[in-house]
Amino acid sequence: MGRTMCPGQDTMFWSADDVFEIPCGNCGHEIEFFRDDARRRCPKCQHMVKNPKLNLGCALWCEHAKECLGYDPKEKLAAGEGGASLVDQLVDAMKMQFGKDEKRINHALEVLGHAQDLIKSEEGDPKVVLSAAVLHDIGIQEAEKKHGSNRGRYQEMEGPPIARPIMEGLGMDKETIDHVCDIIANHHTVRGMDTPEFRILWDSDWLANIPDVYPDFDKEHLSKLINKVFKTETGKQKALSMYAQ
């Protein structure tokens, strides 16, 4: 039996502030956003607009999460002083690593948002999935510095040595750390990596990258691309809904 909609995601539980309008940066047309929309396409000019008020926490941290997911993510993922969640601490570490690089920070947060969505329907360890989502590109600046390139294979080389001490400093278990580092080390070239957590991260990254990497593809070509490269059914259907319909 499929999972029902999380009550925290159901609009009947939302306040008036959770649905709002943002002007399109291209034509100025007002676009209606829900709090958990990562992007929406402007109906007037078709420009893809990011949600500046994206709420990434709802799916896993709201009061209804246990009812939806079957476990309490606060118990499973909470860690650190002051009750700060593990995800929050990883995001802080990622932002510190990237500094003023808003492009890379925003990309990581967008991938995290997609991963939070996919983990509700796909099997996988949320701790591994969300940690990998936050840290998957953590080596990109070092790749540019050492190799003069941000190509995927260089990111895969430089990412794990940065990600590992971040996770160790947060007291994460070795099994999780090793799995996340393996995902980071394969998130562009795969090389036989095929765990449920990897598949979710792969699709989440693709969901964020499609508009930037394939801006000129029409819906027919996007549909073919999505059916070819996506690894989870939930990710594939979300991509088709976002970009090919």
C-alpha positions, -999 to +999 in steps of 0.1 A: +000+000+000+014+034-009+019+061+016-007+088+021+002+124+019+020+137+050-004+158+070+024+184+074+024+187+036-014+188+033-025+224+027-053+220+052-026+222+079-009+253+064-012+289+074-018+318+051+019+325+050+027+291+035+013+301+001+026+333-014+035+351-047+069+359-060+075+382-091+093+366-120+128+380-123+124+379-161+091+395-168+077+406-134+046+383-135+034+372-101+039+335-096+021+316-068+044+294-047+038+268-020+063+268+008+079+235-004+082+244-041+119+245-051+111+262-085+082+271-106+080+280-143+065+315-150+032+309-169+038+341-189+074+339-201+082+303-191+113+314-171+122+290-143+120+309-110+135+297-077+116+299-044+135+323-021+114+312+008+119+275+003+110+257+035+132+226+036+123+214+071+087+206+069+088+171+054+110+156+081+107+179+111+071+188+114+049+175+142+032+150+118+065+135+105+062+103+126+026+097+113+039+101+077+073+083+078+067+057+105+095+069+127+104+101+146+131+118+126+139+140+157+149+108+175+167+093+145+186+124+132+188+148+161+222+154+174+244+182+189+241+209+214+210+229+218+189+203+200+201+214+166+193+187+141+221+168+123+208+182+090+210+218+104+246+212+115+256+197+082+241+227+064+260+251+086+292+232+079+285+232+042+279+270+042+311+275+061+330+255+036+315+274+006+318+308+022+302+334-001+296+310-029+259+314-030+255+294-062+269+262-046+251+268-013+217+273-031+223+242-052+230+220-022+199+233-005+178+226-036+191+191-038+184+186-001+148+198-007+143+172-035+159+145-014+136+152+015+107+148-010+119+116-026+127+099+008+091+100+017+083+075-011+115+057-017+133+032+005+166+043+021+183+055+053+173+092+057+205+100+076+226+088+046+204+104+020+202+138+036+238+139+046+248+131+010+225+157-004+240+185+017+276+174+011+276+159-024+294+188-040+315+198-010+348+192-030+339+215-059+360+245-048+390+223-040+387+207-074+388+242-090+417+252-068+438+220-074+429+209-108+416+241-124+383+224-132+350+215-115+345+184-137+327+156-119+357+133-115+377+160-097+347+167-074+346+130-066+383+129-058+383+160-035+349+157-019+353+127+005+384+141+023+365+172+031+332+155+039+346+128+062+360+151+089+328+172+089+308+141+097+333+128+122+332+161+140+294+157+144+298+123+159+282+104+131+288+066+129+314+051+107+290+031+086+270+062+077+302+082+070+316+056+047+283+053+028+280+090+023+316+093+012+311+065-013+281+084-027+301+116-030+329+097-047+305+083-074+278+110-077+289+119-113+304+088-128+286+060-108+312+032-112+289+005-100+274+024-071+238+013-067+223+016-032+188+030-026+204+061-010+227+067-040+197+065-064+178+091-044+208+114-043+214+109-080+178+118-089+177+148-065+209+162-081+194+157-116+162+174-106+182+205-096+205+204-126+182+199-155+171+236-161+207+248-160+223+220-180+196+215-206+179+250-209+172+246-247+157+211-246+120+209-256+096+188-236+100+158-259+137+157-255+135+163-218+111+134-215+135+111-232+164+123-211+144+118-178+133+083-187+169+074-195+189+088-166+166+088-135+170+058-112+139+060-090+103+060-101+094+088-077+123+110-090+113+102-126+077+111-121+086+143-103+110+153-131+084+146-158+059+167-139+083+196-134+099+197-168+081+176-195+044+183-190 
